[in-house]
Amino acid sequence: VLSGCISNKIVAGTIEEDYIILPLVDFVEAKYPDKKRSYVIIQNDILKYPICVFRFSETEYEALWMQCSHQGSQLQVFGDKLQCPAHGSEFTNKGHVQNGPADRALRKFPVYIEFDFLKISLKKPV
């Protein structure tokens, strides 16, 4: 659940070649157009796990694979962190381990801004 009154936003994104294309407008809350979401979750049938894209500013985004680095469970988003329902590992919105038993950061994807879209590279994880 997000901080405040803004709810989760789950989107499919468009997959083109090795990229997921995400309109920046997906970060705008329809009920509160002056407020921007701090994250959106991309779920697509092609992806084994969702990708959470955190927004830090108009030009800074982080795309994180929502698979726990401990034993592979799907993570859940709570505000500005990701949590594993299986064993309680917690990760920051930058993918760093905050609490174990996980001892490795989450897989990240390069994010590029082109016009009014984010391009998330599926080919080159960081």
RADAZI-V819423 format. One line per field, one symbol per residue. phi: phi as a letter, one per 30 degrees, with the letter a starting at -180 (. if undefined). psi: psi as a letter, one per 30 degrees, with the letter a starting at -180 (. if undefined). Layout:
phi: ???
psi: ???
This chain:
phi: .ddicdcebcbdiccbhcbccbdddddcdedbedccddabccbbedddbdbcccccadbbbbcbddcdddbidddbcbicbcbcddbidbbddcjddcbddebbdddcbdbbcbhcbcccdddbdc
psi: klkbfklkjklflkkjcgkkkjkffffkkefiffkkkfllkkkkffkellkkjkkfafgjlkjkkhkkfdgglklkkjcglkkkfeggkkklgggkkekafkgkllklkkkkkjcglkkjkfeil.
